[in-house]
């Protein structure tokens, strides 16, 4: 049971030296702490890799994911994706055409009393179910298998920050492109680019209804496009940039909604109308968003005390610039990063340092993360193992620690659904919480233990005969603060249950 002994030396003092001197010896607990935070959890060989490279070299490598070759399993899934080979305009058009066919089929079968028996409807339903499973498999394979762990951790962080809901209309077929086009490429880039990309992606415009946002008295105000919609404007301020206490008013929300009028998506019907010269639509961004001048409010606006001259789509750029440069945004984003990587109630000292770095670098995410990972607060022993794993982090860290490889992630998908954290399944725009109080409950804990037991016994569907040996498992996750009680329970457990006890222990639930 030697792997369960925890070294109590001052990690902070040791780490200051290890970070300052590239050749310095890395303590085991330092390596584990770093892996627990910047990855989804250690996998076999990771601790030795960090100790060999050094803390600084490992951090810098993760901050620059292009240096790491992507896992073949991930590349294969990407190559076989049904959505990444098509434009968002084509995906939207195909989806709308399918919806029309389903509506017609249901109408034709209405007399039978059960339209779901229609073969065409069944085929379409099967297609979308298959599409969702593709997205889930690729997402979980990235989290579990990719060596670009920090990029995946930050992709999950930012997707949650700029959340969209899979089961809302068009987002059924746009979630994959949203994550791959707007989120992942900017996850370690610049915050301004990230806001810009999400603002101009059809998935966000549809989810928060801005695609319908129209100046009431404009020439394009007709049909479903005949009123101001404030949903996106509100969340752009409250969630995406300034924060709920960011100093804006309801008047600012209304004014920003006016700025955003006409920013929409390109449906097949609208594209046909544009070809016939009936409407104007100008492509904006690279993802299938369009600006419709006839639906825009060209009057002057006042947002956060600043007069915005009515000029068209350029007003949106001006407001995005203003929002991302606000000190409130720097503080809001810094607090969320500190909470995500350090503890549920992060110290003001760290948040202030990150805010300053965010402002100094105009929102350079990599620079802010570097400030975070090299901070004394990040390495403070008081915050070690202080975070409680979300269901996603728990299940992925279990697969990584045990070296379990799956052909299909259906059982993981099912586990996440039962835990209340289905992938892409948060209905509200504020995303899933990452704090202990949100996820620690008896039912959830029992399901985690059952999942850990299935993995330890090699009984997880698709993982037959992959039974982790508890000594190897202990070596992989070594450094966690196992209590004397946990040590005793592992020691007394039958050999076939020792791995299950380790994976189901209170200590493994934290990181």
N, C-alpha and C positions, 0 to 999 in steps of 0.2 A: 504493500500500500504506500510505497514511498512517493508515488506520483501525487498523492493527496496532501503532502506536506507543503505548507505555504511559507515562502521566505518573507520575513517581516522587516527586512532592512529598509532604510529610507529610500523609497523609489524616487522621490523628488530630487534628492542630492545626487544620486547615481545617474539619473537621467540628464541632469544639467550637464554633466561631464560627457555622457554618451552622445548627446546632441551636438555639443561643441566640438568634440574631437572625432573625426570620421573613423579612426581606427580603434576607438575606445571599446572596451568589453561591454557587451549588452547583457544585462541581467535577465534571467528567465521571466520574471514577473513583468519586466518592462516590455518584452516582446509580446507576451500574452495580452497585456493591457492595450498595446497599440493595435494588435490584430482584432481584439474585441470591438474596438471603436471604428477603425477605418475600413474594416471589412465586415462581412456578415458572420464572422467567426472563423477561428483557425481551422484549417484542413491539414491532413497529415503532411508533415515536413515543413509547414509554414514557420513554426517557431525557430527551427534551425536555420531557415532561410533568412529570417530577420536578424538573428544573432550573427550570421555570417556576413550579411550586407552591412549591418549597422542601422540604427534607427533613422538617421537623417537620409541615408541612401534609399531606404525602403519608402519613406514618406515621399521623397522627391519622385521616385519611380511611379508611385500611385497617383501623384499629382499630374503626371505626364503619361496617361494611359497608352498613347500611341507607341511608346517604347515597348509595350508588351503585346506579343502575338495573341490574337483572340483564340479561344478554345475551339477546336474543330467541331465539337458538338453544337456550339452556338452558331457557327458559320453554316452548318448544314441546315439548321432550322430556319435561319434567315433566308437561305437560298430557296427553300421550299415554301416560303410564305406566300399566301394568296393575295396579300394586299400591297406588299412593298414594290411590286412590279407595275402598279397602276397609279395614275395621278389621282389626287383627291377629287377632282371634278368627275373623273370616270367612276370612281367608287360611289360618289353621291348619285350620279345618274343611274347607275345599275341598281342601287338600293331603292331609289324612288320607283323605278320600273318594276322591281319585284313587289314593292308594296301595292302598286296598282293591280298587279296580277292577283295578289292575295285577296285584295278587296273584291275584285271581280269574281274570283273563285268562290269566296264566301257568299257573295250575293247569289251566284248561280246555284249554290248548294243549300241555300236557306230553307228551301222546302223540305229537305231531308232532315233538318233539325240538328245536324252535326257536321259543320263545315270542316272540322279537323280531319275527317276521313278522306278529304280530297287529296289525291296523290301529289298534285302540284304543291299544295300547301305543306304537306309533309316533307317534300323534297326541299322546299325553301327553308322550312324550320330546321331541317337537318343541316343545311348549308351554313346557317348562321351559328348553330351550335358548334359545328366543326371549326368555323372561323374563330370563335371565342376560344376554343381549346388550343388552337394554333398559337394565339396570342399569349395564353396562359403558359403553355409549354416553353415558348421562347423566353418569356419574362423570367420564369423560374430557373431555366437553364442558365441564363445570364447570371442571376443571383448566386447560383450554386457552383457553376463550373468556370465562369469567366475569371481569368487572373487580374482583370481590370476591376478589382473589387471596389475601390473608392468611387470610380465612375458609376458603378451600379448602385452603391449606397447613396450617392448624391442624386442619381436619376430618380430613385425612390423618394428621396427627400423632396425634390423639386416637383415631382408629379403630385405628391400629396399637397404641396404648397399651391400649385396651380391645378387643382383637382378638376377632372371631368368625370362624368358617370357613364359607364359602358352601356347601360340599358336604357338610355334616353335617345330614342329615334336614331338619327344619323350617326351618333357616336358609337353605335354598335359596330360600324365599319371604319370609324375614324380614330379610335383609341390607339391602335397600333402605330399609325402614321404620326399621330400627335406625339407619342412618346419618342419615336425614332427621329422625327423631324424637328420638333420644337424643344423637347426636353433634353434628351441624351447628348446631342452635339453641343449644347450650351451649359451642361451640368457643372463643368469646371472652367467655364469661360467668363463672360461679363454679364452682370445682372441686367444691364440695359438691353442686351441682345436677347436675354431670356424672356423679359417682359414683352419685347417687340415680337418675338416668335410666337408666344402664346396668344398675344393680342390679335395676330393675323393668321391664326390657324382656324379652319372651319370647325374643328372639334370644340374649341372654346366659344366661338361665336354662336354655335348652335346650343351648346349646353347652357350658357347664361343668356340666351335669347337675343343677343345683339343683332343677330341676322335679321330680326324683324324691326329693329329700332329705326323709326322714321319720324322726321319732323312732321307734326300734325297738319300743317298748312302747306306742305311742299307739293310740287307737281306729282311726285311719286306716291303720295299718300292715298292708297286705294287697296281694296281687298284686305289681306292680312297685314299689309304694311301701311298702317294708318295711325300710328301712335307712338309716343315716346316710351321706351322701355329702359328702366334704370338698373336692371339686374347686374349687368356686367360692370357698369360704371361704379356701382356701390362696392362690388367685390374687388375691383381693381384697386380701389382705395383701401378698403377695410382689411382685406386679406393679402393681396398681392404686393402692396407697397407700404403705405403709411401705417397701417395697423389700426385697430379699433379706437385707440386713443391718439390718433395721428393729427388731430387738430382740424379736421374737416367738418363741414356741416351738411345738413340735408340739401341746402341750396347748392353747395358744391357738387353733390351727387347729381342733382338735376342738370346743372350746367355742364358737367362732364358728359352726361348722357346726350346732351345736345351736340357736344363735340363729336361724339361717336355715332351720330345718325348717319346712315348710309353705308356703314362698314358691315359687310354681309358676306354671303357665300354665293357661289354660282350654281344654280340649279339648271337642269336641262331646259326647263321652260323659259327661264330668264335668258339663257344663252341663245335660244332660238329667237326670242324677242329682240335681243341685241343684234343678231345677224340680219333681222328684218328692219333694223333701224328704229324700232319702237321705243327702246330704252338705251341709256348709256351705262356701261359698266367698265370700270377700269381695274385691271389686276393690280393688287398690292401685295407685296411680299412674294414668297416662293411656294406657298402651300395651298393656293386655291381660294384665297380671300379676294373680294372685289369691293370697290367703292362705287356707289351709285349716286351721282351728283343730284339727280332729281329727288332723292329722298333725304338729302342733307339739309340741315339748318345752317344757312349761310349768315345768320346774324352774329354779331359779336357776343362773346360770353365772358364771364368773370369766374375763374376757377382758382380757389385758394388766394383770392385777392389780386390775381393777375389777369389783366385783360387779354383775351384771346381773340385776335382779329379773324372774322369769318372769312376763310380762304379755301375751305375744302379739306381734303385728306391730310394736308400739312398740319392742321390743327391738332390732329391725333398725335403726331410726332412731337409737337411742341409740349403737349400735356404729359406724354410719357417721359420726356426729358425732365420736366419739372418734378414729376412724382418720384422718379428714381434718384434724383439728386437731393431730395429732401432729407434733412437730418432725422426726421421721424422714420423714414424708410431704412436708413442705415441702422438705427436702433432696433427696429422691428425685426429685420432680417438677422441681425447679430444675436438678438435674444433667442430667436428660434434655432439658430445654429448651435449656440452654447447649450441650449436645453437638449438638443438632439445628441450632441457629442460628449457632454460632460455630466449634467445632472438635471433633474426636473425643475429645480429652482436655482438657476445658475447665478454665481456671484456677480455683483455689479462691476467689479474690477475687470472681469473678463469681457462682459458685454460692452463696456466702455472702450476697451482696447480694440475689440473687433469693429465697433462702430467707427472709431477713428481710422482704422485701416481701410474700411469700406469707403469712407469719404475721401481719404487720401488717394486711393487708387481708382476712384470713380466706379466702384462696384466690381472690382476684379475678384471673382470668387476664389480663384486659386491663391491669391495673396491673403485673403481673409482666412482661408483654411490653414495656410502656412502659419499665420499669426496664432491661430487657435492651437494647432498641433505642437507648436514650440513654446506654448505658454506654460507658466508654472501651475496654473489652475488645471490644465488638461492632465498634468502628471501628479497632481496632489493626491496622496494616498486616501484622503478623505472621500474622494469621488470615484475611487476604484471599485468596480462592480456595483456602482450606485444606480445604474439604469436597469429597469425591468424590461425584458424583451417583449416586443409586440408579437402577436402570433406569427407574422411573417418572419421576423428575425429568429424566433425560436425554431421554427420548422426548418428554415434554411441553415441555421447554425448546427442543427442536429444532423442534417444530411452531410454538411461539410465535415463536421468533426468525426463522423462515423465512416466517411469515405463512401457513402451510399450513392450510387449512380442509378438514375431512373430512365427508362425508355419513355414513359408517359408520367406526367405530373398530376394525373387525375386524382390520386389519393391525397396529394398535397392541397390541390384545389378544394377538394371536399372538406379537408381539415380546416382550411381558412374560412370557408363558408360557415361551418359549424361554430367557429370561434368568433364570428362577427366581423371578420376582416377579409371578405372576398376581394381578390385582385380587381382593380378598376371598379369596385362596387360601392364606393362611398357616395351616397345620394346627395349629401350636402356639400357645398363648395369649400367648406373649411377643412375637408380631408380627415383622415384618421388621426386620433391623438397618439402621442408617443410617450405618454407618462404612465407611471405605475398604476395610479388610481383608475385609469381607463380600462386596464386589462387584467388586474389581479382579482380573481373571484373563484370560488370553489369549483364551479362547473368547468370553467376554462382550464383550471389547473388539472382537474381530473382528465380532461381530453388531452392535455399535453403529456401527462404521464402515460396514457394509453398509446399515444403516438410513439413516444420514446420506447415503450415496451415492444411495439411492433417492429420498429427499426432494429432494436437490439436483438430481437429473435429472428431477424431476416424474414419477417412475415408481411412486410409492406408490399402490396401488389406492385410487380415490376422490379422488385429488388430481391428476388429469391436467391438464397445462399450467400447473400452479402451480410454476414454476421460479424459485427465489430468485436474484436478481442479487447477486453476491458483495460488491459495494461497499455495497449497501443492507443486506445481511446483516451486514457488518462494522460499519456505522453503528449497527445495532440492538444488537449485543453489544459495542460498543467499550468498552475499558477493561480487558479481560482481559489478563493478563500473558503475552502471546505471546512465545515465545522467538525468538531470531534464527534458529534452525533452522526453526521453523514459518513465520516470515516469508519465508524463502528458498524453502521448499517451495511456499507459496501463489504466490509470484511466478513460479516456474518452471512451475507446473501449467497445462495448457490452460485457456482461459477456461471451458469447460464443466465443469471439475473443481474450480475454485477454491472454490466454495461447499462442495463435498463435503469438501475438505481442511480448511476452517475448522470445519465441523460435526464432523468426525472428529478434530480436533486434540486433543492431550493437554490443552491449556488449556481447551477447551470441555467436557471431561469433569469439570472442577472448577467450583466456584462459591463 
